[in-house]
Amino acid sequence: MKWSSLVAGLVSGVALAQSPETLEAVRLHKPEARALVQADLQACEAHRCAQAGRIALLAATLALSDGEASEARGLLEAHPAPPLLEPFHAYYRGQALFYAGEAAEAAQAFALAAKKAPPSLAPRAKARLGEALLRAGKTAQAAPVLELAATQTPSAELLYERALARGAKGLADGARADLRTVALRYPTHPYADEALTRLELLNPPAWLTLEEHLRRARAFLDAGQASRALEELQKATAHRPAETPLERARLALARAQTLFALGRTEEAEKALAEARKGPAETAAEAELLVARRALRANKNDQARELMAALDRTYPQEPAGDEGGFFAGWLDLQAGRFEAAVKAFALYEQRHPRSRRRDEGLWFRALALLRLERYPEAREALALLVSGSPKSSLVPQARYWMARSQELGGATVAITAPAYEGVISSAPASFYALLASERLKALGRTPPVAFPSPPRQLLVPRPPELELAVALSEAGLFPDAAEEVESRVSRIRSAEQALPFAHALLQLGEFGHAHAVAARHLWGRAFGARTPDALAVFYPRAFASAVEAAATRHAVEPSLVWAIMRRESAFRPEVASAADARGLMQLIPPTGTAIAQHLSEPTPNPADLFAPDLNIRYGAWYLSQLMKRFSHPVLAAAAYNAGPKAAIKWAQEKGSLPLDLFIEEIPFRETRGYVKQVVADLYLYRTFYGQGALPPLTMTVPAPAVEGVGF
């Protein structure tokens, strides 16, 4: 689901024919949206208002989404195209005609749309033109259009349609190639089955290879369609049996993975035993599967032995690399620090070119820190910095080099410059915050990371955004988002990006502005540290809603913004694979639970995309986490991994200093999440707060027994 929030930032005083309630209902895909738009259109027609064409266009798009092609056609043909939106009017008229069965007439509409379309619409219009021509039986005209469209924006639909056009023109090899691409690249798409059927009907039939069947099976398994994966594996040897030991082993391994996913453990174990007897590359993958299953079953000691054995037996295989790394990691998690040091030292010897080399050095250093062997820890950290200077682990390596000096008894004259270097080299990082706190504890004033606070520029709205604004005013939010993204994609320099990003900020398009900054303004913000670039990275997004919700629920606005920045990058339309929604990424069950605590009606899942509601619920939840955990580190950990996990970690390792506690959070995602959120919290406090900053407490408080648990 995608839309633009441009409507929220339109210049005040613009008269909209649609009511704000109607536009909000459309934006959130509420069930009543279509009826509200129809009512607005009837009222406009009764008063002969000038915006009837614009409302009719919106009404037509909603009718199309409900499968009412004839109604959409009638609406569009009864009203003229609104100014600036003629190509969109033609495009949606083409859609209505196409789905009403009038392919030839649809092609004419799509041709008109393509002729006048802006770059954001042109690829879609040209693609639909080719499909309409093909449906109308005009293969000769469709073929060149589909050739270009499928080359520029390949999709399952376009590749399949191009295959049909190529086949009709006698281009058998090209048609076969497109059908095979659809079947292999988009196996879960409905056209993939159609493509397979057509491949098998060719003369001679174009059967898939064993490798291609395995590829499709993996895709089904990754998509959670284990039954279809098993069907695919059953087809794999229908036309040619697995002949070599490697083929048989790979097929057995894929069957084992699929049968485990289906809960058919006994059959899976038999297939896995066969895979383990195969050639090294497959046997190693099978042994890794065994070790990972032990790890998922919380049989950590068994998993550790299996991982170490995997590395000893298959040191040249990628699975051996994984085994060696996780053997050390499991030692570290179990508190076997001496064993972890040895395991990671062995890992570095065996796998000097591993993609995990920097992590291996870091975890060896962490084990040495826990053993208080500080010079050896610094040696490992120095190797990380010199050997992997672009690694994301460099700021923490530099911090822990300084910290290990302090813990080892070095004087302030030695440790203070090292901490200052962390702040200078990574000013927005969590480790700059830690270094600042350490300097304060040493009686030193930390250097100022950012000399000037963010400053938003007042810029005239660029002409490039006029169409996006017109689309938002019309309620065509997906088209508005496509238009903004199209304009953003054509920015090539920081000089172009800066005024464009600030114009987006003025329109309330914080997510798109942040995306522009991430692509083009990084050096300006964190290298040159200019306030105009910082304003785009750290906006006070949806300020009135955030400040009202923060006041109501007694939580810091800075914490709300820090969570929002990490969760959604200020994009209200974001939905995750786990169905977390909106700015604060709330899943529907959490939204229901919060509504119950606030004695409010259960929200429709679509309502969670509404910025005001999402922010209000997220602020309440954060306030409850802070009441229970009393520390932003634990609150952020609970927001990401759940209160139960945060309580468990606090109980098991809460005696550690805060910096070590965070490094030993077992979930990699949560470790990174906590570091960014807490760093951003202090940056927001620094940039927009008043008075002295509260210190970051370097001890971990015990969570309250009672409190929020979901």
C-alpha positions as CSV (number, residue, x, y, z in Angstrom):
1,M,0.0,0.0,0.0
2,K,1.5,3.3,-1.0
3,W,0.3,6.9,-1.1
4,S,1.6,10.4,-0.6
5,S,1.0,12.5,2.4
6,L,1.4,15.7,0.4
7,V,-2.2,16.7,1.1
8,A,-1.2,17.2,4.7
9,G,1.1,20.0,3.8
10,L,-0.8,21.9,1.1
11,V,-0.7,25.6,1.3
12,S,-3.5,26.8,3.5
13,G,-6.5,28.4,1.9
14,V,-6.7,26.1,-1.1
15,A,-10.3,25.2,-1.7
16,L,-10.7,21.5,-2.1
17,A,-13.9,20.1,-3.6
18,Q,-13.5,16.9,-1.6
19,S,-13.9,17.3,2.1
20,P,-11.0,16.6,4.4
21,E,-12.9,13.6,5.8
22,T,-13.3,12.2,2.2
23,L,-9.6,12.6,1.4
24,E,-8.6,10.9,4.7
25,A,-11.0,8.0,4.0
26,V,-9.5,7.6,0.5
27,R,-5.9,7.8,1.8
28,L,-6.6,5.1,4.3
29,H,-8.6,2.9,2.0
30,K,-11.6,3.0,4.4
31,P,-14.7,1.1,3.3
32,E,-16.8,4.2,3.3
33,A,-14.4,6.1,1.0
34,R,-16.3,5.4,-2.2
35,A,-19.6,6.5,-0.9
36,L,-18.1,9.7,0.5
37,V,-16.6,10.6,-2.9
38,Q,-19.9,9.9,-4.7
39,A,-21.7,12.2,-2.2
40,D,-19.1,14.9,-2.9
41,L,-19.6,14.5,-6.6
42,Q,-23.3,14.7,-6.4
43,A,-23.1,17.9,-4.3
44,C,-20.6,19.4,-6.8
45,E,-22.8,18.6,-9.7
46,A,-25.8,20.1,-8.0
47,H,-24.0,23.3,-7.5
48,R,-22.2,23.2,-10.9
49,C,-18.8,23.5,-9.2
50,A,-15.7,23.7,-11.2
51,Q,-14.1,20.6,-9.6
52,A,-16.6,18.0,-10.9
53,G,-14.0,16.5,-13.3
54,R,-11.5,16.1,-10.5
55,I,-13.9,14.4,-8.2
56,A,-15.2,12.2,-11.0
57,L,-11.6,11.1,-11.7
58,L,-11.2,10.0,-8.1
59,A,-14.6,8.3,-8.1
60,A,-13.7,6.4,-11.2
61,T,-10.4,5.1,-9.7
62,L,-12.3,3.8,-6.7
63,A,-14.9,2.2,-8.9
64,L,-12.1,0.5,-10.8
65,S,-10.6,-0.8,-7.6
66,D,-14.0,-2.4,-6.8
67,G,-14.1,-4.0,-10.2
68,E,-16.8,-1.6,-11.5
69,A,-15.3,-0.9,-14.9
70,S,-18.5,0.2,-16.6
71,E,-19.3,2.7,-13.9
72,A,-15.7,4.1,-14.0
73,R,-16.1,4.5,-17.8
74,G,-19.3,6.4,-17.4
75,L,-17.9,8.8,-14.8
76,L,-14.8,9.6,-16.9
77,E,-16.8,10.1,-20.1
78,A,-19.4,12.3,-18.4
79,H,-16.8,14.8,-17.1
80,P,-13.9,16.6,-18.7
81,A,-10.3,15.9,-17.6
82,P,-9.2,18.3,-14.8
83,P,-6.3,20.7,-15.6
84,L,-2.8,19.1,-15.3
85,L,-4.4,15.6,-15.0
86,E,-5.3,14.9,-18.6
87,P,-2.9,12.0,-19.0
88,F,-4.2,10.4,-15.8
89,H,-7.8,10.8,-17.0
90,A,-6.9,9.1,-20.3
91,Y,-5.0,6.4,-18.5
92,Y,-7.9,5.5,-16.1
93,R,-10.4,5.7,-19.0
94,G,-8.2,3.2,-20.8
95,Q,-8.3,0.9,-17.7
96,A,-12.1,1.1,-17.5
97,L,-12.4,0.3,-21.2
98,F,-9.9,-2.6,-21.0
99,Y,-11.7,-4.2,-18.1
100,A,-15.0,-3.6,-19.8
101,G,-13.8,-5.7,-22.7
102,E,-13.2,-2.8,-25.2
103,A,-9.6,-3.5,-25.9
104,A,-9.3,-1.5,-29.1
105,E,-10.9,1.6,-27.6
106,A,-8.7,1.1,-24.5
107,A,-5.6,1.1,-26.7
108,Q,-6.6,4.5,-28.1
109,A,-7.0,5.9,-24.5
110,F,-3.7,4.4,-23.4
111,A,-2.0,5.9,-26.5
112,L,-3.3,9.3,-25.6
113,A,-2.1,8.9,-22.0
114,A,1.4,7.7,-23.1
115,K,1.7,10.7,-25.5
116,K,1.0,13.2,-22.7
117,A,2.3,11.3,-19.7
118,P,4.9,12.6,-17.3
119,P,7.8,10.2,-16.6
120,S,6.0,8.8,-13.6
121,L,3.1,7.6,-15.7
122,A,4.7,6.9,-19.1
123,P,6.0,3.4,-18.3
124,R,2.6,2.3,-17.0
125,A,0.7,3.8,-19.9
126,K,3.0,2.3,-22.6
127,A,2.8,-1.1,-20.9
128,R,-1.0,-1.0,-20.9
129,L,-1.0,0.2,-24.5
130,G,0.9,-2.9,-25.5
131,E,-1.4,-5.2,-23.5
132,A,-4.5,-3.6,-25.0
133,L,-3.2,-3.9,-28.5
134,L,-2.4,-7.5,-28.0
135,R,-5.8,-8.2,-26.5
136,A,-7.4,-6.4,-29.5
137,G,-5.6,-8.8,-31.8
138,K,-3.3,-6.2,-33.2
139,T,-0.1,-8.2,-32.6
140,A,2.0,-6.3,-35.1
141,Q,1.3,-3.0,-33.4
142,A,1.6,-4.5,-29.9
143,A,5.0,-6.3,-30.4
144,P,7.3,-3.2,-30.6
145,V,5.4,-1.5,-27.7
146,L,5.8,-4.6,-25.5
147,E,9.4,-5.1,-26.5
148,L,10.3,-1.7,-25.2
149,A,8.0,-1.8,-22.2
150,A,9.2,-5.2,-21.0
151,T,12.9,-4.1,-21.5
152,Q,12.4,-0.9,-19.5
153,T,10.2,-2.2,-16.7
154,P,10.3,-6.0,-16.8
155,S,7.5,-7.6,-14.8
156,A,5.7,-10.9,-14.9
157,E,2.8,-9.4,-16.8
158,L,4.8,-7.6,-19.4
159,L,7.3,-10.5,-20.0
160,Y,4.3,-12.9,-20.4
161,E,2.5,-10.5,-22.8
162,R,5.8,-10.0,-24.7
163,A,6.2,-13.8,-25.0
164,L,2.7,-14.0,-26.5
165,A,3.5,-11.3,-29.0
166,R,6.8,-12.9,-29.9
167,G,5.2,-16.2,-30.4
168,A,2.5,-14.8,-32.6
169,K,5.3,-13.2,-34.8
170,G,7.1,-16.5,-35.0
171,L,10.0,-15.5,-32.7
172,A,10.0,-18.9,-30.9
173,D,13.4,-18.5,-29.1
174,G,12.4,-15.0,-27.7
175,A,9.0,-16.3,-26.6
176,R,10.6,-19.3,-24.9
177,A,13.1,-17.1,-23.1
178,D,10.4,-14.8,-21.8
179,L,8.2,-17.7,-20.6
180,R,11.1,-19.3,-18.8
181,T,12.0,-16.0,-17.1
182,V,8.4,-15.6,-15.9
183,A,8.4,-19.2,-14.5
184,L,11.8,-18.8,-12.8
185,R,11.9,-15.1,-11.7
186,Y,8.3,-14.9,-10.5
187,P,7.3,-18.4,-9.5
188,T,4.5,-17.3,-7.1
189,H,2.9,-15.1,-9.7
190,P,-0.3,-16.5,-11.4
191,Y,1.4,-16.0,-14.8
192,A,4.2,-18.4,-13.8
193,D,1.8,-21.3,-14.0
194,E,0.6,-20.1,-17.4
195,A,4.1,-19.7,-18.6
196,L,5.0,-23.3,-17.5
197,T,1.9,-24.7,-19.3
198,R,2.9,-22.9,-22.5
199,L,6.5,-24.1,-22.3
200,E,5.3,-27.6,-22.0
201,L,3.1,-27.2,-25.0
202,L,5.9,-26.1,-27.3
203,N,7.2,-28.5,-29.9
204,P,9.5,-29.8,-28.6
205,P,8.4,-29.1,-25.0
206,A,10.8,-26.8,-23.0
207,W,11.1,-28.7,-19.8
208,L,12.8,-27.1,-16.8
209,T,16.1,-28.5,-15.6
210,L,16.6,-30.0,-12.1
211,E,18.4,-26.8,-11.0
212,E,15.5,-24.7,-12.2
213,H,12.9,-26.8,-10.4
214,L,15.1,-26.5,-7.2
215,R,15.2,-22.7,-7.7
216,R,11.4,-22.5,-7.9
217,A,11.0,-24.8,-4.9
218,R,13.3,-22.5,-2.8
219,A,11.2,-19.5,-3.8
220,F,8.0,-21.3,-2.8
221,L,9.6,-22.2,0.5
222,D,10.8,-18.7,1.2
223,A,7.3,-17.5,0.5
224,G,5.8,-19.8,3.1
225,Q,4.3,-22.1,0.5
226,A,5.9,-25.4,1.5
227,S,3.2,-27.6,-0.1
228,R,3.9,-26.0,-3.5
229,A,7.6,-26.4,-2.9
230,L,7.1,-30.1,-2.4
231,E,5.0,-30.3,-5.6
232,E,7.8,-28.6,-7.4
233,L,10.3,-31.1,-6.1
234,Q,8.1,-34.0,-7.2
235,K,8.1,-32.5,-10.8
236,A,11.9,-32.1,-10.7
237,T,12.6,-35.7,-11.8
238,A,9.5,-36.3,-13.9
239,H,11.3,-36.0,-17.2
240,R,14.9,-36.7,-16.2
241,P,15.9,-38.4,-13.0
242,A,18.7,-37.0,-10.8
243,E,21.7,-38.8,-12.2
244,T,24.8,-37.6,-10.4
245,P,25.6,-37.9,-6.7
246,L,25.5,-34.1,-6.5
247,E,22.0,-33.8,-8.1
248,R,20.6,-36.5,-5.8
249,A,22.1,-34.9,-2.7
250,R,20.8,-31.4,-3.7
251,L,17.3,-32.8,-4.3
252,A,17.4,-34.7,-1.0
253,L,18.5,-31.5,0.9
254,A,15.7,-29.5,-0.7
255,R,13.2,-32.2,0.2
256,A,14.4,-32.2,3.8
257,Q,14.0,-28.5,4.2
258,T,10.5,-28.6,2.7
259,L,9.4,-31.6,4.8
260,F,10.6,-30.0,7.9
261,A,8.6,-26.9,7.0
262,L,5.5,-29.1,6.6
263,G,6.1,-30.8,10.0
264,R,6.8,-34.2,8.4
265,T,9.9,-34.7,10.6
266,E,10.4,-38.4,10.1
267,E,10.5,-38.1,6.3
268,A,12.6,-35.0,6.5
269,E,15.2,-36.8,8.6
270,K,15.5,-39.6,6.1
271,A,16.0,-37.1,3.3
272,L,18.5,-35.2,5.4
273,A,20.5,-38.4,6.0
274,E,20.8,-38.9,2.3
275,A,21.9,-35.3,1.7
276,R,24.6,-35.7,4.4
277,K,26.2,-38.5,2.4
278,G,26.5,-36.4,-0.7
279,P,29.4,-34.4,-2.1
280,A,31.1,-31.8,0.2
281,E,29.2,-28.7,-0.9
282,T,25.8,-30.4,-0.2
283,A,26.9,-32.4,2.8
284,A,28.1,-29.2,4.4
285,E,24.8,-27.5,3.8
286,A,23.0,-30.5,5.3
287,E,25.2,-30.4,8.4
288,L,24.5,-26.7,8.8
289,L,20.8,-27.4,8.7
290,V,21.2,-30.0,11.5
291,A,23.2,-27.5,13.6
292,R,20.6,-24.7,13.0
293,R,17.8,-27.0,14.0
294,A,19.6,-27.7,17.3
295,L,20.0,-24.0,17.8
296,R,16.3,-23.2,17.2
297,A,15.5,-26.0,19.7
298,N,17.6,-24.1,22.3
299,K,20.1,-27.1,22.4
300,N,22.9,-24.6,22.4
301,D,25.7,-26.9,23.6
302,Q,24.8,-29.5,21.0
303,A,24.6,-26.8,18.3
304,R,28.0,-25.5,19.3
305,E,29.6,-28.9,18.9
306,L,27.9,-29.4,15.5
307,M,29.0,-25.9,14.3
308,A,32.6,-26.6,15.3
309,A,32.6,-30.0,13.7
310,L,31.2,-28.5,10.5
311,D,34.1,-26.0,10.4
312,R,36.7,-28.8,11.0
313,T,35.2,-31.0,8.3
314,Y,34.4,-28.5,5.6
315,P,36.7,-25.5,6.1
316,Q,36.6,-24.6,2.4
317,E,32.8,-24.5,2.1
318,P,30.6,-21.5,2.9
319,A,28.7,-23.6,5.5
320,G,32.1,-24.3,7.2
321,D,32.6,-20.6,7.5
322,E,29.2,-20.2,9.1
323,G,29.9,-23.1,11.5
324,G,33.2,-21.6,12.7
325,F,31.6,-18.2,13.3
326,F,28.7,-19.6,15.2
327,A,30.9,-21.9,17.3
328,G,32.6,-18.8,18.7
329,W,29.3,-16.8,19.0
330,L,27.7,-19.6,21.0
331,D,30.7,-19.7,23.4
332,L,30.4,-15.9,23.8
333,Q,26.6,-16.1,24.5
334,A,27.2,-18.8,27.1
335,G,29.8,-16.8,28.9
336,R,32.6,-19.1,28.0
337,F,34.9,-16.2,27.1
338,E,38.2,-18.0,27.1
339,A,36.7,-20.6,24.6
340,A,35.2,-17.7,22.5
341,V,38.7,-16.1,22.2
342,K,40.2,-19.4,21.0
343,A,37.2,-20.1,18.7
344,F,37.4,-16.7,17.0
345,A,41.2,-16.8,16.7
346,L,40.8,-20.2,14.9
347,Y,38.0,-18.7,12.8
348,E,40.3,-15.9,11.6
349,Q,43.0,-18.4,10.7
350,R,40.7,-20.7,8.8
351,H,38.6,-17.9,7.0
352,P,40.9,-14.9,6.5
353,R,38.7,-13.6,3.6
354,S,35.3,-14.3,5.2
355,R,32.6,-11.6,4.8
356,R,32.3,-11.9,8.6
357,R,35.9,-11.2,9.4
358,D,35.1,-7.8,11.0
359,E,32.4,-9.4,13.2
360,G,34.8,-12.2,14.1
361,L,37.4,-9.7,15.2
362,W,34.8,-7.7,17.1
363,F,33.5,-10.7,19.0
364,R,37.0,-11.9,19.9
365,A,37.7,-8.4,21.2
366,L,34.5,-8.4,23.2
367,A,35.4,-11.8,24.8
368,L,38.8,-10.3,25.7
369,L,37.2,-7.3,27.2
370,R,35.1,-9.5,29.4
371,L,38.2,-11.3,30.5
372,E,39.8,-7.9,31.2
373,R,42.7,-8.7,28.8
374,Y,42.6,-5.1,27.5
375,P,45.9,-4.9,25.5
376,E,44.8,-8.0,23.5
377,A,41.4,-6.6,23.0
378,R,42.9,-3.4,21.6
379,E,45.0,-5.4,19.3
380,A,42.0,-7.2,17.8
381,L,40.1,-3.9,17.5
382,A,43.0,-2.2,15.8
383,L,43.0,-5.0,13.2
384,L,39.4,-4.5,12.6
385,V,39.8,-0.7,12.0
386,S,42.9,-1.2,9.8
387,G,41.6,-4.2,7.9
388,S,38.0,-3.2,7.4
389,P,38.1,0.7,7.5
390,K,34.6,0.9,5.8
391,S,33.0,-1.5,8.2
392,S,30.0,-0.3,10.2
393,L,31.8,-1.7,13.3
394,V,34.6,0.9,13.1
395,P,33.0,3.5,15.5
396,Q,32.4,0.9,18.2
397,A,35.9,-0.5,17.7
398,R,37.3,3.0,18.3
399,Y,35.1,3.5,21.3
400,W,36.2,0.2,22.9
401,M,39.8,0.9,22.2
402,A,39.4,4.1,24.2
403,R,37.3,2.4,26.9
404,S,39.8,-0.5,27.2
405,Q,42.6,2.1,27.8
406,E,40.5,3.7,30.6
407,L,39.6,0.3,32.1
408,G,43.3,-0.7,32.0
409,G,44.3,2.4,34.0
410,A,45.5,4.8,31.4
411,T,45.6,8.5,32.2
412,V,43.0,11.0,31.1
413,A,45.7,12.5,28.9
414,I,45.6,9.3,26.9
415,T,41.9,8.3,27.0
416,A,40.4,11.7,26.5
417,P,41.8,12.3,23.0
418,A,40.7,8.8,22.0
419,Y,37.1,9.5,23.1
420,E,37.2,12.8,21.3
421,G,38.3,11.0,18.1
422,V,35.2,8.8,18.3
423,I,33.0,12.0,18.4
424,S,34.9,13.6,15.6
425,S,34.8,10.6,13.3
426,A,31.2,9.4,13.9
427,P,29.3,12.4,15.4
428,A,25.8,11.0,15.0
429,S,26.6,7.5,16.3
430,F,25.7,5.8,19.5
431,Y,29.4,5.6,20.3
432,A,29.8,9.3,20.0
433,L,27.1,9.6,22.7
434,L,28.9,7.0,24.9
435,A,32.2,8.8,24.4
436,S,30.6,12.1,25.4
437,E,29.4,10.5,28.6
438,R,32.8,9.0,29.4
439,L,34.5,12.4,28.9
440,K,32.0,14.0,31.2
441,A,32.8,11.4,33.9
442,L,36.5,12.2,33.4
443,G,35.8,15.9,34.0
444,R,36.3,16.8,30.4
445,T,33.9,18.9,28.2
446,P,33.1,16.8,25.1
447,P,33.7,18.5,21.8
448,V,30.5,19.7,20.1
449,A,29.5,17.2,17.5
450,F,27.4,19.6,15.5
451,P,28.2,23.3,15.8
452,S,24.8,24.5,14.6
453,P,21.3,23.0,15.2
454,P,19.2,22.0,12.2
455,R,17.7,24.8,10.2
456,Q,14.9,24.4,7.8
457,L,15.0,26.5,4.7
458,L,12.1,28.4,3.3
459,V,12.1,27.8,-0.4
460,P,9.5,28.4,-3.2
461,R,7.8,25.2,-4.2
462,P,9.6,24.0,-7.3
463,P,7.6,23.5,-10.5
464,E,8.6,19.8,-10.5
465,L,6.2,19.3,-7.5
466,E,3.1,21.0,-9.0
467,L,1.8,17.8,-10.6
468,A,2.3,15.8,-7.4
469,V,0.3,18.5,-5.5
470,A,-2.5,18.4,-8.0
471,L,-2.7,14.6,-7.8
472,S,-2.9,14.8,-4.0
473,E,-5.6,17.5,-4.2
474,A,-7.5,15.1,-6.4
475,G,-7.1,12.3,-3.9
476,L,-4.9,10.2,-6.3
477,F,-2.4,9.5,-3.6
478,P,-0.7,6.5,-5.2
479,D,-0.1,8.5,-8.4
480,A,1.2,11.4,-6.3
481,A,3.7,9.1,-4.6
482,E,4.8,7.7,-7.9
483,E,5.3,11.3,-9.2
484,V,7.4,12.4,-6.2
485,E,9.5,9.2,-6.4
486,S,10.0,9.8,-10.1
487,R,11.2,13.4,-9.5
488,V,13.4,12.2,-6.6
489,S,15.0,9.6,-8.8
490,R,16.3,12.2,-11.3
491,I,18.2,14.2,-8.6
492,R,21.9,13.9,-9.2
493,S,23.7,16.1,-6.8
494,A,23.5,17.7,-3.3
495,E,23.0,21.1,-4.9
496,Q,19.8,19.8,-6.6
497,A,18.8,17.7,-3.6
498,L,18.9,20.3,-0.8
499,P,16.2,22.8,-2.0
500,F,14.0,19.9,-3.3
501,A,14.2,18.2,0.1
502,H,13.3,21.4,1.9
503,A,10.3,21.9,-0.4
504,L,9.2,18.4,0.5
505,L,9.5,19.2,4.2
506,Q,7.3,22.3,3.7
507,L,4.7,20.0,2.1
508,G,4.8,17.6,5.0
509,E,6.5,14.9,2.9
510,F,9.0,14.0,5.6
511,G,9.6,10.5,4.3
512,H,10.4,11.5,0.8
513,A,12.6,14.3,2.1
514,H,14.5,11.9,4.3
515,A,15.0,9.5,1.3
516,V,16.5,12.4,-0.7
517,A,18.8,13.2,2.1
518,A,19.9,9.6,2.5
519,R,20.9,9.5,-1.2
520,H,22.5,12.8,-1.6
521,L,23.1,14.8,1.6
522,W,25.0,12.4,3.8
523,G,28.3,14.1,3.4
524,R,26.8,17.5,3.8
525,A,25.1,16.5,7.1
526,F,27.7,14.3,8.8
527,G,30.9,15.5,7.1
528,A,30.4,19.2,6.7
529,R,27.7,19.1,9.4
530,T,25.6,21.9,7.8
531,P,22.4,22.7,9.6
532,D,20.3,22.8,6.4
533,A,21.2,19.1,5.7
534,L,20.7,18.1,9.3
535,A,17.1,19.5,9.2
536,V,16.2,16.9,6.5
537,F,17.7,14.0,8.4
538,Y,16.2,15.0,11.8
539,P,12.9,16.8,11.1
540,R,10.3,17.4,13.7
541,A,7.9,15.4,11.6
542,F,4.2,15.7,12.2
543,A,5.1,18.1,15.0
544,S,1.6,19.1,16.2
545,A,0.5,15.4,16.5
546,V,3.8,14.3,18.2
547,E,3.8,17.2,20.7
548,A,0.1,16.8,21.5
549,A,0.4,13.0,22.0
550,A,3.7,13.4,24.0
551,T,2.1,15.9,26.3
552,R,-1.1,13.8,26.7
553,H,0.9,10.6,27.6
554,A,3.9,12.2,29.4
555,V,6.6,11.0,27.1
556,E,9.4,12.9,25.4
557,P,8.7,14.1,21.8
558,S,12.3,13.4,21.1
559,L,11.8,9.7,22.0
560,V,8.7,9.5,19.7
561,W,10.7,11.1,16.8
562,A,13.7,8.7,17.5
563,I,11.5,5.7,17.3
564,M,9.6,7.0,14.2
565,R,12.9,7.7,12.4
566,R,14.1,4.1,13.0
567,E,10.7,2.4,12.4
568,S,9.4,4.1,9.3
569,A,11.9,6.9,8.2
570,F,8.8,9.2,8.6
571,R,6.7,7.4,5.9
572,P,3.1,6.9,7.0
573,E,2.4,4.4,4.3
574,V,5.0,1.8,5.4
575,A,3.8,-1.8,6.1
576,S,6.3,-4.5,7.1
577,A,6.3,-8.2,6.3
578,A,5.0,-8.7,9.9
579,D,2.0,-6.3,9.1
580,A,3.4,-3.5,11.3
581,R,1.8,-0.3,10.0
582,G,2.5,3.4,9.8
583,L,4.9,5.8,11.3
584,M,5.4,3.9,14.6
585,Q,5.0,0.5,13.0
586,L,2.1,-0.9,15.1
587,I,0.7,-4.3,14.3
588,P,-3.1,-4.6,14.4
589,P,-3.2,-6.7,17.7
590,T,-1.1,-4.1,19.4
591,G,-3.4,-1.4,18.1
592,T,-6.4,-3.3,19.5
593,A,-4.7,-3.7,22.9
594,I,-3.8,0.0,23.1
595,A,-7.4,0.9,22.2
596,Q,-8.7,-1.3,25.0
597,H,-6.4,0.4,27.5
598,L,-7.5,3.8,26.3
599,S,-11.2,2.7,26.3
600,E,-11.6,3.4,22.6
601,P,-13.3,1.5,19.9
602,T,-11.1,-1.1,18.2
603,P,-9.5,0.5,15.2
604,N,-9.8,-0.9,11.7
605,P,-6.3,-2.1,10.7
606,A,-6.3,0.5,7.9
607,D,-6.7,3.2,10.5
608,L,-3.3,2.4,11.9
609,F,-1.8,4.2,8.8
610,A,-3.4,7.5,9.9
611,P,-0.5,9.6,11.3
612,D,-2.5,11.1,14.2
613,L,-3.8,7.8,15.5
614,N,-0.6,6.0,14.9
615,I,1.4,8.6,16.7
616,R,-1.1,8.8,19.6
617,Y,-1.0,5.0,20.1
618,G,2.8,4.8,19.7
619,A,3.3,7.6,22.2
620,W,1.0,5.9,24.7
621,Y,2.9,2.6,24.3
622,L,6.3,4.3,24.7
623,S,5.1,6.1,27.8
624,Q,4.1,2.7,29.3
625,L,7.5,1.2,28.4
626,M,9.3,4.0,30.0
627,K,7.2,3.6,33.2
628,R,8.1,0.0,33.3
629,F,11.8,0.1,32.3
630,S,12.9,3.6,33.3
631,H,15.6,3.8,30.7
632,P,15.5,4.5,27.0
633,V,17.8,1.6,26.2
634,L,15.5,-0.9,27.8
635,A,12.4,0.8,26.4
636,A,13.8,0.7,22.9
637,A,14.8,-2.9,23.3
638,A,11.2,-3.7,24.4
639,Y,9.7,-1.8,21.5
640,N,11.7,-3.9,19.1
641,A,11.9,-7.3,20.7
642,G,9.0,-7.2,23.2
643,P,8.9,-6.5,27.0
644,K,9.4,-10.2,27.9
645,A,12.8,-10.3,26.0
646,A,13.9,-6.9,27.6
647,I,13.0,-8.2,31.1
648,K,14.9,-11.4,30.5
649,W,18.0,-9.6,29.3
650,A,17.9,-7.1,32.2
651,Q,17.6,-9.9,34.7
652,E,20.4,-12.0,33.2
653,K,22.9,-9.2,32.4
654,G,21.6,-6.1,34.1
655,S,24.7,-6.0,36.4
656,L,26.9,-5.1,33.4
657,P,27.7,-1.5,32.6
658,L,25.2,-0.1,30.0
659,D,27.7,-0.2,27.2
660,L,28.6,-3.9,27.7
661,F,24.9,-4.7,28.4
662,I,24.0,-3.4,24.9
663,E,26.8,-5.3,23.2
664,E,25.6,-8.6,24.7
665,I,22.0,-8.2,23.6
666,P,21.7,-11.6,21.7
667,F,19.6,-10.3,18.8
668,R,21.7,-8.5,16.2
669,E,18.7,-6.5,14.9
670,T,17.8,-5.3,18.4
671,R,21.4,-4.3,19.2
672,G,21.5,-2.1,16.1
673,Y,18.0,-0.8,16.8
674,V,18.7,0.2,20.4
675,K,21.9,2.0,19.4
676,Q,20.3,4.0,16.7
677,V,17.2,5.0,18.7
678,V,19.2,6.1,21.7
679,A,21.7,8.0,19.6
680,D,18.8,9.7,17.7
681,L,17.0,10.5,21.0
682,Y,20.0,12.4,22.3
683,L,20.5,14.2,18.9
684,Y,16.8,15.3,19.0
685,R,17.3,16.5,22.5
686,T,20.4,18.4,21.6
687,F,18.9,19.9,18.5
688,Y,15.5,20.9,19.8
689,G,15.6,20.6,23.6
690,Q,15.8,23.4,26.1
691,G,18.3,23.5,28.9
692,A,20.9,21.0,29.9
693,L,20.7,17.5,28.6
694,P,20.0,14.7,31.0
695,P,22.9,12.3,31.2
696,L,22.7,8.8,29.8
697,T,22.6,6.6,32.9
698,M,25.3,4.0,32.5
699,T,23.7,1.5,34.8
700,V,20.8,-0.8,33.9
701,P,17.8,-0.4,36.1
702,A,15.6,-3.3,37.2
703,P,12.3,-3.3,35.3
704,A,9.2,-2.9,37.3
705,V,7.3,-6.1,38.1
706,E,4.0,-4.7,36.9
707,G,3.5,-2.9,33.6
708,V,2.9,-3.2,29.9
709,G,3.6,-6.8,28.7
710,F,2.6,-6.7,25.0
